[in-house]
Amino acid sequence: MTKPIILAPAGGFAAVTAAVRCGADAVYLGAKNFNARRNAENFDDLALPETVKFCHGRGTKVFVTVNTLVTDGETDALIEEADAIAGSGADAVILQDPAVMRLFRDRYPTLPRHASTQTAVHNLDGALYLQDLGCETIVLARELTLSEMEKIASRLTTAGAEAFVHGAHCMSVSGACYLSAMLGGRSGNRGLCAQPCRLDWRCGAGDHVLSLKDMSLLRHAREMADAGITTFKIEGRMKRPEYVAAVVTACRAALAGERYDADTLRAVFSRSGFTDGYLMGKRDKSMFGCRTKDDVQSADRVLKSLAALYEKETPRVGVSMAFTMSDTGSTLAVTDGEHTCTVTGAAPEKALNRPLDTAGAEKNLVKTGGTPFCVTDFTADIAPGYMLPASALNALRREALSGLLDVRGAAKPWPRSDAPVPARPEKRDRGRTGVLWARFADPLQIPPGESFDKILLPVERLTPEIMETFGERLIGVLPAILWPADEEALEARLAALKEAGLREVYGDNIYAIPLTRRRGLALHGGAGLNILNTEALRHYEEEGLASVTASFELSMRSIKSLGGRIPIGAIVYGRLPLMHFRNCPLRAQIGCAACRARGELTDRRGVKFPVECGEKKYSTLLNSVPLHIADRDLRGLDHLILWFTRESAAECAAVAADYRAGRKPERERTGGLYYRELL
């Protein structure tokens, strides 16, 4: 078993201190602007270098999160933040947006890049794709089982596999949640999730059905290490330092095969206890839980003892000391094997009584309390007949250890290349009229006599008859979520469909890129790729995509201002997806037989939200009302997608007629985020 590193969260400097002193190998934290926890304290341009210095001096690495989506208008601020991170000497950056990956790759090519959980890696193709992009570590989706993690980790060659081992569970697959953005304009993809899922959503007799218990996988720590997980990640950048101390301490014990205090972990923070349901493949009602009054009050009894864990420096760094004393002076050299600090002290005096010997010098010089150092080797070369007072020896020790700490923590900025900054967006024809595409959940929804430019259908619904009917207009829609066990079957189906004449597919996740490349199919990038900026468009253009659909979190004005040359479309009608679930709350609460793939969830105001079933592999929470903007100016796009879910063929025809006529609909609707500015 290769021992994984323990990666601890730090929302502020107190949490950094707790993580470091309790034995974390690395901490992850955010700078001020582009991180997925923008409401945390975080670290500005002044605090970040000092924090890196503090951590490096004590042997702890620092990973900085730049894991939000960015817009074209934020390019200058992003470059400024990248320069500050590289200048601080941080050990790696954690990224989501392809545009940010490209910026760091081009500007600071030697600074290690890690793929955030926001990249939604839930299968082998997704992981291998990010490895090929140069990511040195890839965070696997929290929804994977132990065997699925092992399957992915075993195939990685230049990248490590990182997995969460303790902390909060998002109900949705990370990077694929738009609930907070659609309900309140606060995007999780932009670091401002308001956690509306933790409110009282209901299904049947169940309450809080979008709130999962926190995960705790520490009892499986050695199994996960054996499965190839190289980094154990702890969730919690919004949590208090006592929480960080508790989990890091428990994680160290678990990796060592020792008992850890599970009761203290639950007391400091839990939501009705913990679950290991995803890791063990037990996805059922037992995984759900919410934060209760008892959960909140239980923390009071453990905070004081947990604070004591990081109250003082922990001597984690072993050093060798070499002391020399002659009649002309004294020196002390301290080294950690890589860095050395040598200091000169006072000249000794002739001993009147007891001269200083090796034992006496060692007794004073190895007292490293209050520092992060412990002496593992001590040597001395002392001229006989001389003495040096304890005060002089103590001064030597303090100066040498302080100097070594400074040398270890000295900033080592990453070198910047001479690559140019990203080019400004190219101007496109803002007057072009986009062709109409329609996606149907089922072929029975397709209106007789339709005349859409493209027909999109799930690949599971494609039959020889459908392919013959629609021919080259047909685009097969890939599953938004694909688990490792289903990869081989999907690839075999695509091979058969291509043989039958299929030429184009639509994909919402990065796994689609290597998959369609192997199968020789044209790929249209979906809204799930979360494209908010021109550099991301350029990335997917270079990857060979036939077209892309902009994120529906971006304003319509911004979509029309995107550069690049690849055709751009937008979803302009439909109940937009808000979350993707692996543990379907409907199946957990009422069962599939009662749902019959027509289930709904109800929010605390009584509003009903449909849930679309994805072949019982995953499910999707849809918005309560459809996006419908037929009466808006939609010029400046290459294609407009009508995304039908539960509509009848007649309803689909009526919607299409609205768009062809530019007519305002009479039914209830939303403009989504296209005409609001996203936070």
Sequence and secondary structure as in RCSB ss.txt:
>XXXX:A:sequence
MTKPIILAPAGGFAAVTAAVRCGADAVYLGAKNFNARRNAENFDDLALPETVKFCHGRGTKVFVTVNTLVTDGET
DALIEEADAIAGSGADAVILQDPAVMRLFRDRYPTLPRHASTQTAVHNLDGALYLQDLGCETIVLARELTLSEME
KIASRLTTAGAEAFVHGAHCMSVSGACYLSAMLGGRSGNRGLCAQPCRLDWRCGAGDHVLSLKDMSLLRHAREMA
DAGITTFKIEGRMKRPEYVAAVVTACRAALAGERYDADTLRAVFSRSGFTDGYLMGKRDKSMFGCRTKDDVQSAD
RVLKSLAALYEKETPRVGVSMAFTMSDTGSTLAVTDGEHTCTVTGAAPEKALNRPLDTAGAEKNLVKTGGTPFCV
TDFTADIAPGYMLPASALNALRREALSGLLDVRGAAKPWPRSDAPVPARPEKRDRGRTGVLWARFADPLQIPPGE
SFDKILLPVERLTPEIMETFGERLIGVLPAILWPADEEALEARLAALKEAGLREVYGDNIYAIPLTRRRGLALHG
GAGLNILNTEALRHYEEEGLASVTASFELSMRSIKSLGGRIPIGAIVYGRLPLMHFRNCPLRAQIGCAACRARGE
LTDRRGVKFPVECGEKKYSTLLNSVPLHIADRDLRGLDHLILWFTRESAAECAAVAADYRAGRKPERERTGGLYY
RELL
>XXXX:A:secstr
    EEEEE SSHHHHHHHHHTT SEEEEE SSSSS TTS    TTHHHHHHHHHHHTT EEEEEE S   GGGH
HHHHHHHHHHHHHT SEEEE  HHHHHHHHHH TTS EEE GGG B SHHHHHHHHHTT SEEEB TT  HHHHH
HHHTT SSSEEEEEEEE   SS TT   HHHHHHS  GGGT    GGGS  BBTTB STT B EEE GGGHHHHH
HTTEEEEEE  TTS HHHHHHHHHHHHHHHTT    HHHHHHHS SSSEE HHHHT  SGGGB    HHHHHHGG
GTHHHHHHTTSS    EEEEEEEEE SS EEEEEE SS EEEEEE   EE SS    HHHHHHHHT  TTSSEEE
EEEEEEE TTEE  HHHHHHHHHHHHHHHHHHHH                    TT   EEEEE SSGGGS TT 
  SEEEEEGGG  HHHHHHHGGGEEEE  SS  HHHHHHHHHHHHHHHHTT  EEEESSTTHHHHHHHHT EEEE
 GGG   SHHHHHHHHHTT SEEE  TTS HHHHHT  SSS EEEEEEE  EEEEESS HHHHHT HHHHTT  E
EE TTS EEEEEEETTTEEEEE SS EE TTS  TT SEEEEE SS  HHHHHHHHHHHHHT   SS  B TTTT
S   
